[in-house]
């Protein structure tokens, strides 16, 4: 167990261990079950992403606890995975991977950080160039604060249509498939 502080993840041990790192958060790349690229290694809280307060990071620990408990009895990822990435003005987004059949992320939210203020974001989900859903959010995306995107915005994503990226601007927040 590693405890970190500051506004960036303490990712040096993850890097030295050869874990895949998320270029946005600088922490380990994780899926919705908080699994890293190394079998049996999980990451949570401010190791995965900076900015959140200690109490919220501790809630991530509760979420990953159930995943860790299931690991020895055979709870293993299977099948394909979708990559979820952030585009400007979002600096990062986590979790960065989703495997069909896996649990929703902690508190059923995607977490992002914006580099500029988006007062009235509209989340638009696209995959394969097509809009699959649209949702206005009543809270802003603001620099220095985690922007929480409800997991339900991905309910119409087709697990066979490719990866997803998220971008926000002054008019909307778009999720664009690759």
N, C-alpha and C positions, 0 to 999 in steps of 0.2 A: 504494500500500500504506500502510495506517495501522496503527500500533501503539498499543495503549491499555494502561492500567493501572487500578488502583483497583478498587472493587467495583461500579461501574456502567459500562456501555458508554460510550465517547466517541462519542456519536451526533450531535453537532452538525453535522458535515459531511454525514452521511446525511440529517439533517433539512433542511439548507440545499439539498441536491441534490434534495429532493422525494421521497425514497424513502419508501415506506410503512413506518411504525414499528410495532413490536409494543408494545402498551400495557403488557404485563407486564414484558418484559425491558428496554424503552426503547431497544433496538437495532433495526436494520433487520429487518423481517419477511422471513423466508427460507423457501424450500421445502427438500426433502431434498437437493437438489443445491446448496444454498447460494446460489441465485439470489435477487436482490432484485426489487423491483417495476420496476426500470429495466433494460431489455435490455442484456446484456453486463456488468452490475455484480453482483459476487459479494461475500459477506461471510462471515467465519468467526471462530472463537475468541471472545475476550472482547469483540469489537465486537458480536457477535450476542447474547451472554448474559454476565452477570457471574459471578463466583464461582470459576470453574475456574482451576486452576494453569496456569502458562506452558507446561509440557510437554504438558498435555492440549489447550490452545488451539493449540499447534503441530501436534498430530495433526489438528485440524480443517483446518489449512492443507494437509496432505497429501491429505485427502479432497477439498477444493475444487480442488486442482491439476488433477485429472483432468477435472473439470467445466469449468474454464477452458480447458484444452487443447482440449476438444471444441467450444467455442463458435465459433471461426472457421470450422470445417468443417461447420457446420450443426446442431449439437446445440442444439435449441431446445425449450422447453416446448410442449406441445400439449394440447388438450382441456381438460376441466374440472379443477377443483382442489377439494380438501376442506380446510377450515379446521380446525385443531386448536388448541383454547384450553384454558386452565387455569381451574379454579374453586377457591375457598377450600376448604381452607387452602393450596392451591398458589398461589404468587404469579405464576409464569410457567412456560411450557412452550415448548420449541423443538426442532425446527423447527415453525413454525406453519402450514405449508402442505404438502400432499401431492398430487402429480399422479400418477394411475395411469400406470404405465410408467416412472416416474422411479426412480433408484436409492434404496436404503435410506439413511437418514441415516448419518453418520459412526459407526463402531463399532456399527452396527445398533442405536442407542439413541435414544430420546426423552430429552431432558434437562428436568428440572423443579426448582423450588425450593419447599420447604414453609415456611410461616410457623410451623408447630408440629410437634412430634414425632409421627410415626405409626410406632409400633414394629413392627407386623406388617402392612404393607399388602397388600391383595388388589386386584389390578387387575381391574376389571370393565369390559369393552368394551360400550358400548351405542351404537346408532345407530338413529335413527327410533323411539326409545323402547324398543327391544328389546335384550336382552343377547345379544351375539354371541360372547363368550368371557369367561373368568374365569381369573386366574392369581395365586397367592400368591407374593410375593417374599420372599426370606430376609434382605433388608437393610432397614433403616429409612429413612424419609424424615425428615430432620432439618434444622432451620433452619441456614442458613449453609453447607450442603453440597449439592452437586448430587445430585439423586435421579435415578438412571438407570433408565429403563423399557425393557425389551427391545422392539425393533421388532416382534417376532413376536406381540405381543398384538394387533396390528392385522390379522393374517393373514385373519380372517374378515369384515373390513369390506367391505361392498358399495360399490363406488365410485359407485353411483347413489343411495344412500340418505341423503345429506346429510352435514353437518359433524359434527365430533367435539369434545367437550370433556372434560377430565379433572379430577376432584376427588378429594380424599382426606379421610378422617376416621379416627377411632381404630379403626374396624372394617374399613374397606376403602378402596380407591382406585378410584373409579368413572370410567369414560369414558362420557359421556352424549352421544348424538347429538342434533342440533337438527333 
